[in-house]
């Protein structure tokens, strides 16, 4: 007599720690989730897998859409996804476990374990890497500037070599929080060197195996065949789907392949700490502290947040058209896992929508920070005139403030113009930003800068940008020793272009004075440095906040 497969499944699940797979979900919750994702439940579209864990039990596990369009393979709870940056929380716990065992200290100089890193004149600690406060450049931007395409094979060794060749930091370690995948790649390398095992082998033995996460592993070979694996898809302008290559092995920061079933066991471990133990799990929830004493939301690969009055732990992931999110409500002992195989699907929004269904009746109503019309403050035109001007938020990033009638409008680089609503005579709410801009004055009354989301932006001039300086003076070839690459800057059709042997021509648009914005996603700013005669001697290329002021020297 054959034993039913369902009985075998339950027996196997009972033998491993973590969440058990419930046979049925609460009808109201499941129906609500089905209605959320019914538009993906078809045979010609990618989609997502979702799981809900409550009190250590899986109360929902479903799939919608196709894992592989070419073969019409449906997504199920056992479909394997590249979970991208959701990987970081596993690296964080791995380090926390080594710290608890006394094998690593949080204040260790990372060069103790990885001496190939250069001496930047500042100590970068293990803790800096865990909390994204190291100042190290982020490899997607630097490798793109160097000539890589994100469709290329990007190996772990290439990422490490980029880090070893870095010449300067974005900022002094500990002075600010700026996300850096590179830091987590270095942590994975550290785990390997400390333990004498490969990062994959160590996490298999100490994390995935004990939790019963049998379908999970850090991929260290991009050619490996992974059964039941989903592909990522991007939608073209004509509506057709195209498969996205996924040739990355970024151990520690990314490259974890897993399922919603396996990640449900991980979420259940947030409560029982069966793997890792409570001291390490507690340490892994410890938020970072900056040099000025302020606490940041990030902790060991997990964001501390709040949703509708409830504290949350969460992290998102995005790579090769995969969109992933793990969300946990510690006060409700409930978690949501969403793994999607299309970049057009917002996994985070989907997770919160699912949470709304399962926490219905236990959440306060959403509240807007925007002031109502009745709350808007009248500001004299003379004061508004004082605020008109251009403010520099960063390389290639400027805010233009203008007045029209008795109202102010803001336009940031590469963005549309939006109205500003006065909350006071100095603070203005911008609904499109979901934040306020505050104007600051010196003692003599001059408006010198604005503050926006904690950032100070100095005033650089009037509302009208000056004409770019002599363009011919900046033409020539520029070389980066750090990235082992070069660009040729030329004048074309009255403007500037920078040419690279792989990227071709990248058009530059003037942002302010000698600061230009590139049309490529990885060229956020190109700022030319000139000598006393007005000829350029170097250019500083910034991909964004994560990669600032990479120096290219002009060849004679």
Buried (B, 14 or more C-beta within 10 A) or exposed (E): EEEEEEEEEBEEBEEBBBBBBBEEBBEEBBEBBBEBBEEBBEEEBBBBBBBBBBEBBBBBBBBBBBBBBEEEBBBBBBBBBBBBBBBBBBBBBBBBBBBBEEEBEBEBBBBEBBEEBBEBEBBBBBBBBBBBBBBBBBBBBBBBBBBBEBEBEBBBEBBBEBBEBBEBBBBBBBBBBBBBBBBBBBBBBBBBEBBEBBBBBBBBEBBBBBBBBBBBBBBBEBEEEEEBBBBBBBBEEEEEBEBBBBEBBBBBBBBBBBBBBBBBBBBBBBBEBBBBBEEBBEBBBBBBBBEEEEEBBBBBBBBBEEBBEBEBBBBBBBBBBBBBBBBBBBEBBBBBBBBBBBBEBBBBEBBBBBBBBBBEEEBEEEEEEEBEEEEBEEBEEEEBEBBBBBBBBBBBBBBBBBBEEEBBBBBBBEEEEEBBBBBEEBBBBBBEBEEBBEBBEEEEEEBBBBBBEEEEBEBBBEEEBEEBBEBEBBBBBBBBEBBEBBBBBBEEEEBBBBBBEEBEBBBBBBBBBBBBBBEBEBBBBBBBBBEEEEBBBBBBBBBBBBBBEBBBBBEE
